[in-house]
């Protein structure tokens, strides 16, 4: 994981808020991790302090460049909830022994996470197998983009070891790609859109989903935090659900506030958000998602990551998914 200036700033911010998180045995404030340039309905509530109103605690929002950094912050006790953490960082952390739970599906985004090849190289799906070996690629290791990269390379019959892989957060990868320092770069959201200004994707839409599978993020928490504060966690998910319901009928009115929280302009929010999907709470609690589908996806993803030497898969992923908080939120 590359430690970027954004992560350094986050670490400084966390060091100032973490000691005040609990006073007199009563929880007075919590810290929530999120991504900039990742426009989601909950950021309307973030911008308008609706979480504080519903939960009765102060919320410190701290942005990160990658889900791996979110895991590290949860491990140190500096972050209590990670909103929209990628499944791959979650799997890497839990394989290393970190006690986390996935408690909600944050967003589905198959086409908002991809790899881009420099246009001047004239590489596409027809010649990727012969032209990609030897190329230099910027990949945020241990993230969903990394898993997607590995799946696409396997599909094209390209050995990742034949390429020079540089661990880069998407923001840094986009900048290096624009400067001509990379042949290929992988990322998501705003950085991905900037990458596309200088290159082309190899797979997209249903074709990409058939190769990579569903791409989605989860809301994750340290297990102990949830056990000690179940009502607080459920209230957080209730606000998420309310924002997603509002978004389905009134997205345009929410974009200006989302843009402020996401650090984007409204037009960029609109174009990026068009590639995001939000299952309803009922759908999330069904067998397709938290009732079994997420667990199956984690099992398959962990097996793929183990095959590539990224982790040692756990024997069972069912205990890592806890839908009880979302179920409680649905009854509020």
C-alpha positions in Angstrom: 0.0 0.0 0.0 1.4 3.4 -0.9 1.1 5.9 1.9 -0.1 9.1 0.2 -0.4 12.7 1.4 -4.2 12.1 1.9 -3.5 9.2 4.2 -0.9 11.2 6.1 -3.4 14.0 6.6 -6.0 11.4 7.7 -3.6 10.0 10.2 -2.9 13.4 11.7 -6.7 14.1 11.9 -7.4 10.8 13.5 -4.7 11.3 16.1 -6.5 14.4 17.3 -10.0 12.9 17.4 -9.4 9.3 18.5 -8.5 10.0 22.2 -11.8 12.0 22.7 -14.0 9.2 21.2 -15.1 7.9 24.5 -15.5 10.0 27.7 -16.8 8.8 31.0 -17.7 5.4 29.6 -20.3 6.9 27.2 -19.7 7.1 23.5 -19.8 10.8 22.5 -18.3 10.7 19.0 -17.3 8.2 16.4 -15.1 8.3 13.3 -16.3 7.1 9.9 -14.0 6.4 7.0 -15.1 7.3 3.4 -13.7 8.1 0.0 -13.5 11.5 -1.8 -14.6 11.5 -5.4 -17.0 8.6 -4.5 -20.5 10.3 -4.7 -23.1 8.2 -2.8 -26.5 9.1 -1.4 -25.3 8.9 2.2 -23.1 12.0 1.6 -26.2 14.1 1.5 -26.7 13.1 5.1 -23.0 13.5 5.8 -23.1 17.1 4.5 -26.4 18.0 6.3 -25.4 16.3 9.7 -28.4 13.9 9.5 -26.3 11.1 11.1 -25.6 13.3 14.2 -29.3 14.0 14.4 -30.3 10.4 14.2 -27.5 8.8 16.3 -27.0 11.5 18.9 -23.2 11.5 18.6 -20.6 13.6 16.8 -19.4 12.1 13.5 -15.8 12.7 12.4 -15.6 11.9 8.7 -12.1 11.0 7.5 -11.3 10.4 3.8 -8.9 7.6 2.6 -7.4 6.7 -0.7 -8.0 3.0 -0.5 -9.8 0.3 1.5 -6.5 -1.1 2.8 -5.9 2.1 4.7 -9.4 1.9 6.1 -8.6 -1.6 7.5 -5.4 -0.3 9.1 -7.3 2.6 10.8 -10.0 0.1 12.1 -7.2 -2.2 13.4 -5.7 0.7 15.4 -9.1 1.7 16.8 -9.1 5.1 15.0 -12.0 4.3 12.7 -15.3 2.8 13.9 -17.2 2.4 10.6 -15.9 2.2 7.1 -18.4 3.3 4.5 -18.0 1.7 1.0 -14.9 -0.5 1.7 -14.0 -2.8 -1.2 -14.5 -6.5 -0.7 -10.9 -7.2 -1.5 -9.4 -5.0 1.2 -11.9 -6.6 3.6 -10.8 -10.1 2.6 -7.1 -9.2 2.9 -7.6 -7.7 6.4 -9.7 -10.6 7.7 -7.2 -13.2 6.3 -4.5 -11.5 8.3 -6.6 -12.0 11.4 -8.4 -8.7 11.7 -11.8 -9.1 13.4 -14.2 -7.3 11.1 -17.8 -7.7 10.0 -19.5 -6.7 6.7 -22.8 -5.4 7.7 -24.3 -3.8 4.6 -23.9 -3.5 0.8 -22.9 0.1 0.2 -22.9 0.3 -3.6 -22.7 -1.8 -6.7 -20.5 -0.5 -9.5 -19.3 -2.9 -12.1 -18.5 -0.2 -14.7 -17.0 2.3 -12.2 -13.9 0.2 -11.4 -11.6 -0.8 -14.3 -8.2 -0.7 -15.9 -7.3 1.7 -18.7 -4.6 1.1 -21.4 -2.8 4.1 -23.0 -4.4 4.9 -26.3 -1.1 5.3 -28.2 -0.3 1.6 -27.6 -3.4 0.5 -29.6 -4.1 -2.4 -27.3 -7.6 -3.8 -27.0 -9.3 -7.1 -26.3 -8.2 -8.6 -29.6 -4.4 -8.2 -28.9 -4.1 -7.9 -25.1 -2.7 -11.4 -24.7 0.4 -10.6 -26.8 0.8 -6.9 -26.2 0.4 -6.5 -22.4 3.4 -8.6 -21.2 6.3 -6.3 -20.4 4.0 -3.2 -19.8 4.1 -1.1 -16.7 0.8 -0.9 -14.8 -0.3 1.2 -11.7 -2.6 -0.9 -9.5 -3.8 -0.1 -6.0 -2.9 -3.5 -4.5 -5.3 -5.3 -2.2 -8.4 -3.5 -3.6 -11.3 -4.4 -5.8 -9.4 -2.8 -8.7 -6.5 -5.2 -8.0 -8.9 -8.2 -8.1 -10.5 -6.9 -11.3 -7.0 -6.5 -12.9 -6.1 -10.1 -12.0 -9.4 -11.5 -13.3 -8.9 -9.6 -16.6 -5.3 -10.8 -17.0 -6.4 -14.3 -16.4 -9.1 -13.9 -19.0 -6.6 -12.7 -21.6 -4.0 -15.3 -20.6 -1.5 -12.7 -19.4 0.8 -13.7 -16.5 0.8 -10.7 -14.1 4.4 -11.6 -13.3 5.3 -10.7 -16.9 4.3 -7.1 -16.2 5.8 -4.4 -14.0 3.2 -3.7 -11.4 3.5 -0.6 -9.3 1.4 -0.2 -6.2 -0.4 3.2 -6.6 -3.6 4.7 -5.2 -6.0 5.6 -8.0 -5.4 9.4 -7.6 -1.6 8.8 -8.0 -2.1 6.3 -10.8 -4.3 8.7 -12.8 -1.6 11.5 -12.5 1.2 9.1 -13.5 -0.9 7.8 -16.4 -1.6 11.4 -17.6 2.1 12.1 -17.4 2.9 9.1 -19.6 4.7 7.2 -16.8 2.4 4.2 -17.0 1.2 2.0 -19.9 -1.9 0.9 -17.9 -3.6 2.1 -14.8 -6.4 0.8 -12.6 -8.8 2.6 -10.4 -12.3 3.9 -9.8 -14.6 6.9 -9.9 -13.0 10.3 -10.5 -9.5 9.0 -11.1 -10.9 6.3 -13.5 -12.6 9.0 -15.5 -9.3 11.0 -15.8 -7.5 7.8 -16.9 -10.1 7.4 -19.7 -9.1 10.8 -21.1 -5.8 9.2 -22.1 -6.7 5.6 -22.8 -9.3 2.8 -23.3 -10.7 0.0 -21.3 -10.3 -3.6 -22.4 -13.7 -4.9 -21.1 -16.9 -3.1 -20.0 -20.5 -3.7 -19.3 -21.9 -7.2 -19.3 -18.8 -8.5 -20.9 -16.6 -7.2 -18.0 -19.1 -8.4 -15.4 -19.0 -11.9 -16.9 -15.2 -12.0 -16.4 -14.8 -10.1 -13.1 -18.2 -10.8 -11.5 -20.2 -8.3 -9.5 -18.2 -5.4 -8.1 -19.6 -3.9 -4.9 -18.5 -2.3 -1.6 -19.6 -3.1 1.9 -20.1 -1.1 5.1 -17.7 -2.7 7.6 -17.0 -2.4 11.3 -14.7 -3.9 13.9 -16.7 -6.8 15.4 -16.2 -5.5 19.0 -17.6 -2.0 18.1 -20.8 -3.5 16.7 -21.2 -5.8 19.7 -20.8 -2.9 22.1 -23.0 -0.4 20.1 -25.6 -2.4 18.2 -28.3 0.3 18.3 -25.9 3.0 17.2 -24.7 0.9 14.2 -28.3 0.1 13.3 -29.2 3.8 13.3 -26.2 4.5 11.0 -27.6 2.0 8.5 -31.1 3.4 8.9 -29.8 6.8 7.7 -28.0 5.1 4.8 -31.2 3.3 3.8 -33.3 6.5 4.1 -30.8 8.4 1.8 -30.8 5.6 -0.8 -34.7 5.7 -0.8 -34.7 9.4 -1.2 -32.1 9.1 -4.0 -34.2 6.8 -6.0 -36.8 9.5 -6.5 -35.0 12.8 -5.9 -31.3 12.3 -6.9 -31.0 15.5 -8.8 -31.9 17.6 -5.7 -29.3 15.7 -3.7 -26.4 16.2 -6.1 -25.2 19.7 -4.9 -24.8 18.5 -1.3 -23.2 15.2 -2.4 -20.8 17.1 -4.5 -19.6 19.2 -1.6 -19.0 16.1 0.6 -17.4 14.1 -2.3 -15.1 17.0 -3.3 -16.5 17.1 -6.9 -18.5 19.4 -9.1 -22.2 18.5 -9.8 -21.6 17.4 -13.4 -19.0 15.0 -12.3 -21.2 13.6 -9.6 -24.0 13.2 -12.0 -21.9 11.2 -14.6 -20.2 9.1 -11.9 -23.3 8.3 -10.0 -25.0 7.1 -13.2 -22.8 4.0 -12.9 -23.7 3.2 -9.3 -26.5 0.9 -8.2 -28.2 0.6 -4.8 -30.2 -2.5 -3.9 -33.2 -1.9 -1.6 -33.0 -3.0 2.0 -35.3 -5.9 1.1 -33.0 -6.9 -1.7 -29.9 -6.6 0.5 -31.4 -8.9 3.1 -32.3 -11.5 0.4 -30.3 -14.6 -0.5 -28.9 -12.7 -3.5 -26.9 -10.4 -1.2 -26.4 -10.7 2.5 -28.5 -13.8 2.8 -25.9 -15.9 1.0 -24.7 -14.2 -2.2 -22.1 -11.9 -0.5 -20.7 -14.9 1.4 -20.4 -16.9 -1.8 -18.7 -14.0 -3.6 -16.2 -13.6 -0.7 -15.4 -17.3 -0.8 -14.8 -17.2 -4.6 -12.8 -14.0 -4.4 -10.7 -15.3 -1.6 -9.9 -18.4 -3.6 -8.8 -16.3 -6.5 -6.6 -14.1 -4.3 -5.1 -17.2 -2.7 -4.3 -18.5 -6.2 -2.4 -15.3 -7.0 -0.6 -15.4 -3.6 -2.3 -12.4 -2.1 -3.7 -14.2 1.0 -4.5 -17.5 2.6 -8.3 -18.0 2.4 -10.4 -18.6 5.5 -12.3 -21.9 5.7 -15.7 -20.2 6.0 -16.9 -16.6 5.2 -20.4 -16.8 6.6 -19.2 -15.6 10.1 -17.8 -12.4 8.4 -21.2 -11.2 7.2 -23.7 -9.9 9.8 -27.0 -8.7 8.5 -28.6 -8.3 12.0 -27.8 -4.6 12.1 -29.5 -3.9 8.8 -32.4 -6.1 9.8 -32.7 -4.0 13.0 -32.5 -0.8 10.9 -35.3 -2.0 8.6 -37.6 -2.1 11.7 -36.8 1.4 12.9 
